[in-house]
Amino acid sequence: MLSIRGLRVAYGERQALCGVDLDVAQGEVVGLVGPNGGGKTTLLRAITRGVAPQAGEVRVAGENATRLGPRELARRIAVVAQSPTLPAGFLAREIVVMGRTPYLGFLEQESRADYDKADTALASVGAEALAHRRVEELSGGERQNVVLARALAQETPLLLLDEPTANLDVGHQVVIAKLLRRLAGERGVGVLAALHDLTLASLYCDRLVLLAAGSVVAEGEPADVLTRDNLGLAYGADVVVLRPEGLPGPVVLPLSEG
């Protein structure tokens, strides 16, 4: 679904990505983890041509992303940004139905079917009660749910998310994590999500990619990536990694001094 080879991105003299390789298969949930400034957001932006790479290749569903027009790219990739900006004056439902734009012709209006898809997407994230509220009235977590619903309404085979559980309470974090797993399992959607919560990533992702200083430190199943040595190298912090019986992946806890 997504194949990245040798991706390099620089901001001036600072190398943000240093030859990154990464794959996401159909129906797979891949967690992108690592410290702040490690390159996670830059990688997501490079996939969607938000930043221009110096070198490397990004292929989406077998096609070189640089050869896809904006409309075709939007039919293949939906994005949930970390701090989305929503236009004031719109209802949440109107924002979500904007996800159908890549499928509309010139000056074509959204159909009843498009609004039905928007309503289904809002219900999927547990936000149907927000449908007729204006976006400026919504909390940060509610806005995040609306943006995620818009991405679901887009109905793409690949979903990119930058901190999709930011501003959400623990209950809604689990709802979103389970939703991503369901999208992958039932619809075959490929999911690449940048996550700060290592335990959440461990429990709900098929694979993890640990990114630090623009390079891949480790990649594989959560238990293989989330080791004390790997996390110490990437984060410069001491942690304890627990493996409770009955859980699919490890639990990561920071250690205080002493």
ROPA-484598 format. One record per residue: y, x, z of N, C-alpha, C in turn; residue number from 1; chain; residue in one letter. Coordinates in steps of 0.001 Angstrom, whole numbers, plus 500000, padded with zeros to 6 digits. Each point is the difference from the previous one (the first is absolute). Layout:
BEGIN
<<Y,X,Z>,<Y,X,Z>,<Y,X,Z>,NUM,"A","a">
...
This chain:
BEGIN
<<498794,500829,500000>,<501206,499171,500000>,<501261,500867,500000>,1,"A","m">
<<500012,501025,500869>,<501118,500937,500058>,<499448,501410,500048>,2,"A","l">
<<500523,500849,499131>,<499582,501398,499968>,<501238,500894,499890>,3,"A","s">
<<500152,500885,500960>,<501144,500919,500042>,<499470,501427,499950>,4,"A","i">
<<500580,500801,499137>,<499564,501386,499880>,<501206,500940,499946>,5,"A","r">
<<499989,500974,500901>,<500984,501083,499982>,<501438,499543,500122>,6,"A","g">
<<500279,498980,500782>,<501338,499423,500059>,<500930,500880,500830>,7,"A","l">
<<501114,500364,499383>,<501017,500820,500668>,<501363,499312,499885>,8,"A","r">
<<500699,499924,501132>,<501339,499414,500036>,<500872,500889,500883>,9,"A","v">
<<501235,500237,499543>,<500933,500810,500779>,<501334,499280,500115>,10,"A","a">
<<500638,500166,501141>,<501374,499566,500206>,<500851,501257,500133>,11,"A","y">
<<500627,500374,498905>,<500707,501264,500010>,<499006,501148,500117>,12,"A","g">
<<500186,500840,501002>,<499096,501127,500202>,<498828,499648,500924>,13,"A","e">
<<500052,498830,500607>,<498935,499614,500928>,<498861,499328,499243>,14,"A","r">
<<498816,500547,500147>,<498824,499445,499352>,<499450,498870,500860>,15,"A","q">
<<500070,498766,499494>,<499558,498839,500768>,<498515,499709,499805>,16,"A","a">
<<499485,500238,498800>,<498574,499870,499718>,<499542,501257,499281>,17,"A","l">
<<498890,500555,500451>,<499568,501317,499513>,<498636,499922,499324>,18,"A","c">
<<499946,499336,498861>,<498745,499934,499265>,<498991,499059,500621>,19,"A","g">
<<500391,498761,500260>,<499138,499025,500676>,<499014,499367,499029>,20,"A","v">
<<498729,499927,500426>,<498960,499250,499309>,<499597,498829,500890>,21,"A","d">
<<499820,498825,499395>,<499644,498819,500794>,<499400,498945,499082>,22,"A","l">
<<498990,499276,500511>,<499369,498918,499245>,<499885,498764,500872>,23,"A","d">
<<500166,498837,499375>,<499725,498717,500646>,<499123,499203,499043>,24,"A","v">
<<498815,499627,500451>,<499079,499244,499159>,<500263,498504,500114>,25,"A","a">
<<499478,499246,499055>,<500088,498550,500063>,<499303,499506,501263>,26,"A","q">
<<500680,499120,500754>,<499422,499447,501208>,<499996,500938,501190>,27,"A","g">
<<500790,501056,499951>,<500033,500994,501078>,<501348,499969,500711>,28,"A","e">
<<499967,500139,501332>,<501213,500112,500797>,<500120,501447,500464>,29,"A","v">
<<501046,500669,499528>,<500236,501399,500343>,<501255,500088,500845>,30,"A","v">
<<499894,500623,501155>,<501140,500198,500880>,<500620,501364,499787>,31,"A","g">
<<501313,500021,499827>,<500752,501240,499836>,<500686,500278,501330>,32,"A","l">
<<499562,501029,500701>,<500505,500292,501333>,<500587,501404,500021>,33,"A","v">
<<500832,500246,501014>,<500627,501305,500140>,<501340,499895,500687>,34,"A","g">
<<500597,501116,500362>,<501257,499986,500756>,<501184,499540,499150>,35,"A","p">
<<501083,499634,500665>,<501240,499680,499309>,<500428,501197,499151>,36,"A","n">
<<500436,499714,498773>,<500419,501081,499106>,<498861,500724,499331>,37,"A","g">
<<498783,499477,500173>,<498841,500683,499426>,<499779,499724,498528>,38,"A","g">
<<500675,498966,499465>,<499885,499725,498570>,<499407,498648,499657>,39,"A","g">
<<499711,499167,501007>,<499342,498711,499728>,<500859,499087,499131>,40,"A","k">
<<501249,499782,500407>,<500879,499114,499233>,<500296,500573,498626>,41,"A","t">
<<500196,501309,499923>,<500243,500640,498700>,<498823,499787,499061>,42,"A","t">
<<498787,500092,500517>,<498821,499788,499168>,<499969,498579,499452>,43,"A","l">
<<500273,499019,500857>,<500014,498607,499535>,<501083,499780,498952>,44,"A","l">
<<501149,500598,500221>,<501096,499835,499032>,<499679,500683,498669>,45,"A","r">
<<499303,501123,500048>,<499645,500710,498767>,<499005,499188,499175>,46,"A","a">
<<499112,499261,500667>,<499024,499180,499284>,<500698,498935,499164>,47,"A","i">
<<501079,499435,500542>,<500722,498918,499313>,<501228,500498,499239>,48,"A","t">
<<500083,501304,499819>,<501092,500627,499259>,<501365,499843,500683>,49,"A","r">
<<499977,499812,501323>,<501249,499988,500760>,<500607,501370,500121>,50,"A","g">
<<499168,501032,499914>,<500454,501384,499906>,<499229,500652,498862>,51,"A","v">
<<500617,500971,499362>,<499373,500668,498862>,<499266,501249,500473>,52,"A","a">
<<498704,500100,499745>,<499259,501197,500399>,<500331,501191,499100>,53,"A","p">
<<499882,501185,500576>,<500134,501226,499206>,<498763,500248,499153>,54,"A","q">
<<498853,499630,500553>,<498733,500229,499318>,<498979,499008,500530>,55,"A","a">
<<498902,499875,499249>,<498911,499136,500432>,<499912,498727,499196>,56,"A","g">
<<498980,499227,500296>,<499734,498775,499249>,<499607,498875,500948>,57,"A","e">
<<500498,498805,499707>,<499627,498778,500726>,<499412,499035,498985>,58,"A","v">
<<498765,499571,500243>,<499342,499033,499123>,<499682,498743,500800>,59,"A","r">
<<500348,498848,499437>,<499770,498706,500632>,<499092,499186,499089>,60,"A","v">
<<498824,499642,500516>,<499023,499257,499203>,<499741,500697,498664>,61,"A","a">
<<499949,501320,500057>,<499676,500796,498826>,<501166,500373,499114>,62,"A","g">
<<501188,499447,500240>,<501166,500259,499159>,<500967,500951,500701>,63,"A","e">
<<500555,500926,499234>,<501037,500874,500526>,<501224,499168,500358>,64,"A","n">
<<500431,500082,501262>,<501090,499140,500476>,<501289,500231,499229>,65,"A","a">
<<500217,501194,499475>,<501234,500279,499271>,<500060,499264,498667>,66,"A","t">
<<498875,499504,499528>,<499957,499299,498724>,<500090,498485,500158>,67,"A","r">
<<500095,499544,501235>,<500074,498557,500264>,<501457,499586,500165>,68,"A","l">
<<500390,498905,499343>,<501336,499456,500185>,<500111,499364,501380>,69,"A","g">
<<501234,499708,500432>,<500202,499418,501337>,<499211,498724,500240>,70,"A","p">
<<499951,499108,499008>,<499279,498747,500170>,<498502,500242,500147>,71,"A","r">
<<499459,500867,499159>,<498569,500275,500064>,<499641,500717,501297>,72,"A","e">
<<500869,500904,500444>,<499751,500694,501266>,<499999,499000,501150>,73,"A","l">
<<500922,499026,499951>,<500090,498985,501058>,<498824,499032,499967>,74,"A","a">
<<499301,499928,498898>,<498797,499165,499947>,<498790,500740,500560>,75,"A","r">
<<500138,501303,500170>,<498885,500809,500502>,<500190,500442,501446>,76,"A","r">
<<501265,500162,500425>,<500277,500517,501340>,<501016,499101,500696>,77,"A","i">
<<499657,499556,501197>,<500957,499321,500875>,<500306,500926,501162>,78,"A","a">
<<501255,499982,500446>,<500460,500957,501004>,<500622,499263,501178>,79,"A","v">
<<499651,500429,501201>,<500656,499540,501221>,<500711,501207,500607>,80,"A","v">
<<501325,500010,499891>,<500780,501143,500465>,<500132,499983,501518>,81,"A","a">
<<500357,501152,500563>,<500110,500129,501448>,<501190,499224,500549>,82,"A","q">
<<501139,500081,499339>,<501205,499299,500450>,<500563,499205,498830>,83,"A","s">
<<499370,498879,499665>,<500417,499256,498811>,<501365,499342,500190>,84,"A","p">
<<500763,499958,498921>,<501283,499306,499992>,<499818,498677,499270>,85,"A","t">
<<500300,498900,500692>,<499842,498679,499402>,<501370,499374,499765>,86,"A","l">
<<500200,499377,498852>,<501304,499398,499710>,<500276,498798,500898>,87,"A","p">
<<501197,499937,500548>,<500375,498895,500889>,<500122,498697,499216>,88,"A","a">
<<499834,498897,500700>,<500194,498689,499397>,<498751,499384,499418>,89,"A","g">
<<498904,500760,499962>,<498759,499476,499437>,<499081,499516,501113>,90,"A","f">
<<499216,498982,499689>,<498938,499580,500905>,<498822,500966,499871>,91,"A","l">
<<499213,500086,501056>,<498838,500894,499974>,<499076,499663,498826>,92,"A","a">
<<499794,498730,499740>,<499127,499574,498897>,<500552,500476,498655>,93,"A","r">
<<501317,499993,499860>,<500622,500461,498758>,<499817,501500,499830>,94,"A","e">
<<500020,500735,501107>,<499754,501438,499927>,<498569,500269,499563>,95,"A","i">
<<499062,499274,500581>,<498587,500227,499706>,<499678,499681,498545>,96,"A","v">
<<500582,498931,499446>,<499695,499631,498624>,<500566,501021,499008>,97,"A","v">
<<500919,500859,500451>,<500481,501086,499145>,<498870,500956,499613>,98,"A","m">
<<498924,499979,500771>,<498849,500813,499635>,<499353,499582,498696>,99,"A","g">
<<500326,498824,499513>,<499445,499513,498734>,<500819,500441,498787>,100,"A","r">
<<501130,500663,500233>,<500918,500391,498918>,<499331,500794,498879>,101,"A","t">
<<499093,500963,500290>,<499397,500760,498893>,<499226,499156,499003>,102,"A","p">
<<499672,498751,500369>,<499197,499140,499136>,<500846,498964,499253>,103,"A","y">
<<501318,500023,500220>,<500875,499019,499363>,<500632,500578,498742>,104,"A","l">
<<500192,499158,499009>,<500691,500412,498796>,<501514,500010,500214>,105,"A","g">
<<500718,500414,498977>,<501458,500084,500064>,<500591,498613,500281>,106,"A","f">
<<500781,499887,501074>,<500647,498764,500444>,<499010,498907,500416>,107,"A","l">
<<498724,500359,500146>,<499008,499014,500428>,<500106,499747,501500>,108,"A","e">
<<499913,498756,500400>,<500074,499630,501407>,<498597,499983,500624>,109,"A","q">
<<499963,500200,501321>,<498728,499932,500704>,<499416,498586,499894>,110,"A","e">
<<498709,499925,499828>,<499317,498717,499872>,<499492,499515,501356>,111,"A","s">
<<499475,498811,500027>,<499379,499474,501220>,<498851,500909,500443>,112,"A","r">
<<499262,500507,499019>,<498891,500903,500322>,<500500,501273,500679>,113,"A","a">
<<501151,500504,499563>,<500568,501199,500616>,<500376,499726,501460>,114,"A","d">
<<500593,498834,500248>,<500359,499653,501377>,<498753,499759,500854>,115,"A","y">
<<498948,499492,499389>,<498751,499840,500738>,<499448,501360,500427>,116,"A","d">
<<500104,500972,499115>,<499546,501352,500337>,<500859,500593,501118>,117,"A","k">
<<501300,499718,499961>,<500889,500479,501056>,<499632,499375,501342>,118,"A","a">
<<499703,498701,499992>,<499618,499322,501240>,<498681,500553,500545>,119,"A","d">
<<499071,500273,499102>,<498718,500580,500418>,<500201,501379,500612>,120,"A","t">
<<500893,500787,499402>,<500270,501344,500516>,<500640,499931,501387>,121,"A","a">
<<500945,499084,500195>,<500615,499839,501320>,<498954,499596,501029>,122,"A","l">
<<499116,499112,499639>,<498952,499580,500931>,<499057,501152,500328>,123,"A","a">
<<499759,500879,499027>,<499082,501124,500211>,<500482,500938,501095>,124,"A","s">
<<501320,500141,500117>,<500552,500895,501023>,<500445,499225,501242>,125,"A","v">
<<499646,498715,500055>,<500339,499191,501161>,<501472,499679,500110>,126,"A","g">
<<500689,499920,498852>,<501450,499808,500009>,<500441,498735,499294>,127,"A","a">
<<499103,499027,499869>,<500378,498777,499299>,<501147,499269,500677>,128,"A","e">
<<500160,500178,501310>,<501095,499340,500724>,<501367,500580,499635>,129,"A","a">
<<500002,501165,499336>,<501267,500638,499628>,<500499,499548,498632>,130,"A","l">
<<499221,499217,499265>,<500263,499711,498593>,<501419,499525,499739>,131,"A","a">
<<500541,499162,500836>,<501301,499389,499733>,<501101,500540,500921>,132,"A","h">
<<499775,501193,500530>,<501039,500673,500784>,<500670,501065,499144>,133,"A","r">
<<501305,500172,500177>,<500733,501014,499248>,<499664,501383,500551>,134,"A","r">
<<499976,500979,499101>,<499531,501325,500389>,<500888,500637,501067>,135,"A","v">
<<501316,499671,499993>,<500887,500602,500997>,<499738,499462,501402>,136,"A","e">
<<499212,498932,500113>,<499647,499444,501300>,<498709,500596,500551>,137,"A","e">
<<499327,500828,499221>,<498687,500505,500376>,<500098,501295,500790>,138,"A","l">
<<499039,500197,500901>,<499899,501259,500730>,<499426,501077,499089>,139,"A","s">
<<499998,501237,500484>,<499448,501092,499197>,<498541,499783,499671>,140,"A","g">
<<499212,499536,500967>,<498591,499743,499751>,<499781,498858,499039>,141,"A","g">
<<500823,498959,500103>,<499880,498866,499081>,<500356,500412,498573>,142,"A","e">
<<501014,500830,499866>,<500356,500503,498660>,<498849,500816,499415>,143,"A","r">
<<499366,500808,500855>,<498883,500813,499527>,<498879,499106,499473>,144,"A","q">
<<499740,498902,500671>,<498968,499075,499540>,<500377,499357,498668>,145,"A","n">
<<501269,499675,499825>,<500461,499397,498752>,<499838,500989,498838>,146,"A","v">
<<500337,501255,500239>,<499865,501014,498950>,<498530,500214,499649>,147,"A","v">
<<499139,499991,501002>,<498570,500132,499726>,<499495,498798,499206>,148,"A","l">
<<500460,498806,500358>,<499601,498809,499245>,<500464,500091,498550>,149,"A","a">
<<501204,500525,499773>,<500489,500172,498626>,<499072,500926,499213>,150,"A","r">
<<499540,501057,500637>,<499079,500928,499338>,<498669,499318,499679>,151,"A","a">
<<499525,499152,500905>,<498747,499287,499745>,<500154,499016,498846>,152,"A","l">
<<501161,499335,499920>,<500247,499057,498908>,<500027,500699,498647>,153,"A","a">
<<500232,501294,500015>,<500062,500789,498764>,<498622,500162,499370>,154,"A","q">
<<498954,499874,500814>,<498609,500014,499530>,<499676,501223,499143>,155,"A","e">
<<500195,501169,500572>,<499720,501248,499296>,<498670,500588,500471>,156,"A","t">
<<499379,500849,499180>,<498747,500635,500421>,<500207,501146,500980>,157,"A","p">
<<501259,500467,500160>,<500289,501097,500914>,<501173,499616,500886>,158,"A","l">
<<499851,500248,501291>,<501027,499654,500977>,<500387,501250,500771>,159,"A","l">
<<501297,500341,499977>,<500537,501140,500742>,<500857,499487,501143>,160,"A","l">
<<499764,500535,501201>,<500739,499532,501164>,<500493,501182,500813>,161,"A","l">
<<501282,499956,500354>,<500604,501038,500836>,<500277,499389,501373>,162,"A","d">
<<499149,500314,500952>,<500109,499465,501359>,<500032,498462,500005>,163,"A","e">
<<498944,499354,499509>,<500005,498533,499912>,<499988,499306,501362>,164,"A","p">
<<499614,500713,501061>,<499967,499381,501322>,<501213,500357,500846>,165,"A","t">
<<500999,500670,499396>,<501221,500323,500737>,<500694,498717,500428>,166,"A","a">
<<500524,499995,501214>,<500736,498858,500573>,<499106,498812,500343>,167,"A","n">
<<498687,500150,499883>,<499096,498904,500305>,<499361,500206,501367>,168,"A","l">
<<499786,498887,500728>,<499289,500106,501263>,<498521,500240,499726>,169,"A","d">
<<499245,500332,501056>,<498612,500424,499805>,<499155,498903,499362>,170,"A","v">
<<500293,498731,500321>,<499239,498909,499402>,<500187,499937,498499>,171,"A","g">
<<501264,500119,499550>,<500269,499950,498560>,<499525,501276,499305>,172,"A","h">
<<499985,501126,500702>,<499455,501224,499411>,<498538,499800,499619>,173,"A","q">
<<499242,499382,500881>,<498581,499754,499727>,<499841,498999,498854>,174,"A","v">
<<500855,498965,499964>,<499946,499022,498908>,<500196,500697,498655>,175,"A","v">
<<500994,500882,499920>,<500281,500692,498730>,<498873,500955,499650>,176,"A","i">
<<499493,500736,500993>,<498910,500939,499737>,<498764,499269,499478>,177,"A","a">
<<499670,498874,500606>,<498852,499218,499538>,<500245,499420,498611>,178,"A","k">
<<501248,499610,499724>,<500342,499476,498679>,<499775,501059,498927>,179,"A","l">
<<500425,501225,500260>,<499815,501076,499025>,<498517,500241,499743>,180,"A","l">
<<499193,499946,501055>,<498560,500169,499826>,<499430,498856,499159>,181,"A","r">
<<500492,498777,500227>,<499502,498851,499249>,<500399,500089,498525>,182,"A","r">
<<501226,500437,499743>,<500441,500159,498613>,<499117,500999,499265>,183,"A","l">
<<499672,501085,500688>,<499146,501012,499388>,<498589,499465,499774>,184,"A","a">
<<499456,499324,501016>,<498617,499562,499909>,<499787,498810,499083>,185,"A","g">
<<500926,499036,500019>,<499801,498759,499241>,<500604,500060,498602>,186,"A","e">
<<501118,500704,499849>,<500675,500038,498699>,<499873,501349,499300>,187,"A","r">
<<499438,500994,500673>,<499866,501318,499395>,<501302,500749,499871>,188,"A","g">
<<501014,499620,500799>,<501296,500686,499946>,<499866,501407,500596>,189,"A","v">
<<500584,500983,499338>,<500097,501341,500573>,<501252,500077,500863>,190,"A","g">
<<499872,500490,501224>,<501104,500028,500956>,<500248,501432,500446>,191,"A","v">
<<501261,500425,499910>,<500435,501276,500557>,<501143,499708,500954>,192,"A","l">
<<499790,500261,501290>,<500975,499634,501025>,<500370,501211,500844>,193,"A","a">
<<501299,500291,500066>,<500496,501030,500911>,<500098,499380,501388>,194,"A","a">
<<499376,500636,500982>,<499914,499439,501342>,<500313,501061,501049>,195,"A","l">
<<500756,499607,501022>,<500244,500889,501130>,<498937,499833,501082>,196,"A","h">
<<499500,498784,500164>,<499030,499720,501053>,<498629,500530,499573>,197,"A","d">
<<499598,501123,500583>,<498758,500651,499585>,<498770,499175,500362>,198,"A","l">
<<500037,499321,501130>,<498853,499187,500394>,<499849,498800,499083>,199,"A","t">
<<501098,499344,499656>,<499949,498880,499057>,<499452,500473,498656>,200,"A","l">
<<500478,501152,499541>,<499504,500566,498743>,<498510,500296,500087>,201,"A","a">
<<499576,500521,501142>,<498597,500347,500194>,<499084,498790,499929>,202,"A","s">
<<500440,498896,500583>,<499135,498830,500129>,<499947,499142,498742>,203,"A","l">
<<501015,500089,499134>,<500069,499067,498876>,<499992,500664,498628>,204,"A","y">
<<499998,501314,499930>,<500009,500691,498702>,<498631,500584,499684>,205,"A","c">
<<499653,499975,498709>,<498754,500627,499556>,<500105,501510,500060>,206,"A","d">
<<501133,500517,499551>,<500248,501442,500005>,<501427,500259,500466>,207,"A","r">
<<500234,501215,500472>,<501336,500435,500373>,<500351,501270,499242>,208,"A","l">
<<501287,500127,499694>,<500547,501234,499436>,<501084,500462,500956>,209,"A","v">
<<499802,501166,500597>,<500946,500558,500962>,<500938,500952,499262>,210,"A","l">
<<501287,499624,499971>,<501001,500736,499230>,<501011,500621,500944>,211,"A","l">
<<500256,501290,499845>,<500997,500695,500815>,<500649,501093,499162>,212,"A","a">
<<501324,500108,500118>,<500771,500996,499238>,<499698,499920,498510>,213,"A","a">
<<499749,498769,499512>,<499795,499796,498577>,<498631,500341,499470>,214,"A","g">
<<499062,500347,500885>,<498660,500378,499573>,<498949,499172,500738>,215,"A","s">
<<498853,499844,499377>,<498891,499284,500622>,<499295,500941,500968>,216,"A","v">
<<500038,499641,501285>,<499352,500796,501044>,<498521,499647,500092>,217,"A","v">
<<499693,498700,499878>,<498617,499546,500062>,<499884,498667,499287>,218,"A","a">
<<498797,499716,499494>,<499758,498735,499293>,<498545,499623,500208>,219,"A","e">
<<499758,498705,500245>,<498628,499549,500167>,<499930,498795,500915>,220,"A","g">
<<498831,499756,500555>,<499832,498895,500933>,<500819,500270,501264>,221,"A","e">
<<500455,498920,500666>,<500870,500188,501174>,<499458,500977,501030>,222,"A","p">
<<498707,499952,500294>,<499433,500878,501012>,<500079,501471,499591>,223,"A","a">
<<499998,500264,498698>,<500074,501378,499521>,<501436,500521,499948>,224,"A","d">
<<500947,499091,499818>,<501407,500387,499880>,<500685,500077,501362>,225,"A","v">
<<499723,499018,500850>,<500699,499906,501285>,<499294,500836,501060>,226,"A","l">
<<500082,501300,499833>,<499455,500924,500981>,<501159,500660,500752>,227,"A","t">
<<499701,500526,501165>,<501042,500636,500805>,<500625,501175,499246>,228,"A","r">
<<499179,500774,499305>,<500520,501159,499265>,<500903,499562,498850>,229,"A","d">
<<499542,499018,499208>,<500804,499539,498866>,<501337,499434,500455>,230,"A","n">
<<499982,499191,501055>,<501223,499361,500468>,<500928,501001,500668>,231,"A","l">
<<499438,500982,500673>,<500833,501059,500565>,<500699,500788,498909>,232,"A","g">
<<499277,500284,498913>,<500576,500731,498879>,<501094,499196,499312>,233,"A","l">
<<499775,498714,499793>,<500946,499171,499257>,<501207,499607,500831>,234,"A","a">
<<499765,499613,501245>,<501068,499445,500837>,<500580,501001,501000>,235,"A","y">
<<499288,501094,500232>,<500449,500938,501025>,<499935,499394,501385>,236,"A","g">
<<499045,499091,500216>,<499877,499301,501278>,<498552,500048,500459>,237,"A","a">
<<499824,499947,501318>,<498659,499968,500559>,<499597,498553,500217>,238,"A","d">
<<498812,499641,499544>,<499524,498620,500109>,<498567,500010,500515>,239,"A","v">
<<499558,498847,500452>,<498588,499797,500303>,<499471,498967,499021>,240,"A","v">
<<498852,500257,499430>,<499376,499111,499026>,<498753,499400,500634>,241,"A","v">
<<500031,498695,500201>,<498888,499291,500627>,<499186,499270,498938>,242,"A","l">
<<498722,499856,500262>,<499122,499269,499077>,<499248,498917,500770>,243,"A","r">
<<500697,498932,500356>,<499363,498925,500769>,<498859,499351,499226>,244,"A","p">
<<498935,499691,500702>,<498849,499364,499376>,<500388,498616,499480>,245,"A","e">
<<499558,499686,498810>,<500254,498696,499418>,<501209,499933,499096>,246,"A","g">
<<500845,501041,499996>,<501159,500030,499113>,<499673,500795,498742>,247,"A","l">
<<500572,499607,498842>,<499656,500680,498750>,<500623,501383,499852>,248,"A","p">
<<501018,500315,500812>,<500657,501298,499889>,<500516,500472,501328>,249,"A","g">
<<500522,501209,500059>,<500480,500560,501260>,<501325,499387,500443>,250,"A","p">
<<500312,500177,501281>,<501260,499602,500603>,<500739,501278,500379>,251,"A","v">
<<501285,500078,499630>,<500783,501208,500234>,<501065,499727,501068>,252,"A","v">
<<500034,500850,501020>,<500981,499868,501076>,<500707,501333,500177>,253,"A","l">
<<501330,499977,500188>,<500718,501245,500263>,<499753,500467,501430>,254,"A","p">
<<500041,501308,500195>,<499858,500579,501329>,<501378,500396,500513>,255,"A","l">
<<500304,499620,501225>,<501259,500436,500618>,<499810,501403,500559>,256,"A","s">
<<501098,500689,500205>,<499922,501353,500549>,<499400,499943,501389>,257,"A","e">
<<499072,500906,500282>,<499367,500041,501294>,<498870,499014,500134>,258,"A","g">
